[in-house]
Amino acid sequence: MRAPAFMLFGVLFGFVLSRGRLTDYDTMARMFRLAEFHVFGVIGSAIVTAAIGFWLLRRAGQRTVAGRPIDMRPKPWHAGAAWGGLVLGAGWALTGACPGTSLVQVGEGKVVALFTVAGILAGTYLYAWIRSRAGTPSVSPRVSEALR
């Protein structure tokens, strides 16, 4: 019964992104040139909403999919986060879409977004493949177990 609720939430979220023009390449280009600021407001609203949501989940005693308590302590810095941020930012600037908005673009019928989604999937696969070759799993065993 949870799948229809998640699907409905996803469709509503996509509708909001579309109505907010967050799937428009020109809107993203103006944001990166600091010529339009409403996207920053949307991102800020999402951060505040997520913070409140995590606070409510922790207060209600909810756990992660791996069965652990929700931990919001700062994580240690590592170079991989910087490289990942650079790759995400470059892809966002080139395509005008982040992973979430690229799926909304596909839903809007923007065929070019299929290439963005293909790149996201290829990058995700490549990351997991590199991690497996290095002997370090890309997902913890407890999460892998919970996702089965």
Buried (B, 14 or more C-beta within 10 A) or exposed (E): EEEEEEEEEBEEBBEEBBEBBBBBBEBBEBBEEEEBEEBEEBEEEEEEEEEEEEEEEBEEEEEEEBEEEBEEEEEEEEEEEEEEEEEBEEBBEEBBBBBBBBBBBBBBEBEEBEEBBEBBEEBEEEBEEEEEEEEEEBEEEEBEEEEE
